[in-house]
Amino acid sequence: MRLSDALSAGGRAPPPVFDHWPRRRPERQALERLGQVPPFTLLSPNQLADLVAGAEVLTFTETTRLFDVQASADALYVVLRGTVVLLGPDGVIVDGISAPGILGVADLFSRRHMFSAEAMAAPVIMKLPRRDVLIALERNGAMANAFLGLVAANTQTLANALMAQRCLTGVQRLAAFLLDQADQAGADQSFVLDIPKKAIAGQLGMTAAHFARSLTRLAEAGVERRNRNTIILNDISALRRLLEGELGVATQDGSTAQHKQLAAYRNFRNV
């Protein structure tokens, strides 16, 4: 669950950005930073201490499987640094979650993981035992309500993403995603995005080849592919004009299908 999705829906402040981590033993700061991640901010110091008493901090140097689809969900995972991708039973990526984010909120109650998860990009992930999380929810009603909000927001996110995949082209989805990332960062002229392209493609429901073609199409608007994990927006205004032009062509005759496309775009930008 991307925290920005849930928090923006509720009109709250954006989630924190943890840019700086110590080169050695980053897990030393993980416990402190967990308390800055909503909805754990709702816990008292004593409640937070009880929650993390049995926690485990995970760090990896290469892509690592966290859990498998339909495996028993015995923990909640909080991404404090890096990116985690979720994969369906067929191995296709269905979402990419960057820090700060929470994995497996709904799984916590169903007791089975809906997707598999792989940690990427030198992550720091806190693994909270299921039993301790449920105790914290029983003791803190506000946090329990916040978790329900996360589940609801995640459901809406998946519904909006499905509508976008059915109605928007790959170029439109990718351009909208990049502009949304720039908006969240407060960038107005240029922007550098460091997220594995594999994770972006999965989140947008695109194959690697489809993603590559769409990215090439955006090059004329100043979008530059630097390496596996870096995309540079050299001219945000040009990218916005390209997207507006794409949507303008798609919606100019006012047909029902094209109205659906514009509605899908508006929903997608609110995901």
Buried (B, 14 or more C-beta within 10 A) or exposed (E): BBBBBBBBBEEEEEBBEBEEBEEEEBBEBBBEBBBEBBBBBBBEEEBBEBBBEEBEBBBBEEEBEBBEBEEEBBBBBBBBBBBBBBBBEEEEBBBBBBBBBBBBBBBBBEEEBBBBBBBBBBBBBBBBBBEBBBBBBEBBEEBBEBBEBBBEBBEBBEEBBEBBBEBBBBBBBBBBBBBBBBEBEEBEEEBBBEBBBBBBBBBBBBEEEBBBBBBEBBEEBBBEBEEEBBBBBBBBEBBBEBBEEBBEEBBEEEEEEBEBBBEBBEBBBEB
